[in-house]
Amino acid sequence: MSSQRIKRAFESSGSSSRANASLEQIQLAVEINFMVGPETVQSVHPWGFIVPGEVVANDATVLATIEAHRVPVGTTFIVRLVPDDGSTTYETRVLHVGPNPVEYIKLPNAWLMPLIGRTVYLGYEAEWPDGTRAEGPGLEFQITPLLEIPPIRFEGLEPGKPLDPAEFPSGLVATIGPIPQIRSFHRAALYFTVLGTREGYISTITVRGYTLEGLEDHPVRVTIDPAAYSGHYEDGYSDVYAMPALHATLVPRPNPHGVEPFMLGRLDVLPPLT
């Protein structure tokens, strides 16, 4: 559905407003960490505004924010969310009573969950204390589909079996994918982290990282060098194991919402025969 059709669906939901250039564009924000507070979602070409489906599925706080410094106290903001097919309009009203010049309006998770994988139009109106209305500039954003991560496969190693380094002296071939939902901004990478216990403490021994190009179309194979998983018992470690994970940047940079690790299980590493 085009942005103009979405906007018409918004306008047909009850607004007979006139345009008003003094109203600021509505913005999106996401609060992942309450210690940091809401972080504005920035539009990045060519993807536009992105809200990760994982953020919605994890019930993080997604907010519409409106700059209210140009409107009088007593103005009511009418915020509407319209999905790409125009089938449903979600609406909420917030009375601006000041003194904070920015209104933060939570978009309920019950609205957003059915819209994962969809494009959405977010718009609003201002209803002045005298009852007249003006429409503010809206925006389109996409709630990305959830990444469906398949199991990792290790060539020559049955699922659930431990890794004997002596059987893989030339490296361990790992295969993952395809993942149709992956986009280039995700910067997908496989991290192979090996941990072990020494002097009563669990610590990270080695970390290997591999970029995964073309993962949306076909499986990707990487070879983990034997030094990543060999020789650690000889160095005094016990209970050595690997924790492979797919790392994906959930939103295009410079948005600050970070990298999400998708854990791919645990791979125990056997000690050498004595």
C-alpha angles and dihedrals in degrees: 000000000000122000090247092055091048090050091049089052088053092049093048091056093086108300122128091166131145121232115261119193092197092072116093123232113268113247138206125231134178126205110205097154120033089206089063097037129209116345119202117242110232126209111241123191127271096011101047119201114356130191110183116236087223090061090054094043090052090053095241116166114269114189140190110215126200128190103228102178092107097052128077124249108267094045115136119218115211109200121193133187117200122184121223095265094049090231098131133024119203116200138184133173128216125188113220107223100157157188090141107076092209124067117207112201117188114224103219117243088229088065096046103043095070089049098059106131093021138107114241135194116220115196140155146194131211116222109201121219089258090059099253118128138216128189118231125210113276134197142217122233137175126228100210121227117260112265109247104208115198122211117279115246126210116205112242094008123101116227111269094017120121122248118252105199091204090065093054105044093149098048140283118271113218125191127194135170163325099221108180093192094060116111129188093257089062089071090205116208137171116230119196108196120185120200135182145169123255128165089357096304130106111225140168111261103179139356126198124187128197128183115230110215120185094014092143092065108032144000116283123218125204131177117228109211116239093240088070093067106016133087098018097116087052088055091059101267125133133193092029116187140160127232109199116195138176111229120204132178101227098204133031115267138281085044106104104220095114140216123315118212116212106200115224100196135268128294115199117214117217122227118240119272114264 
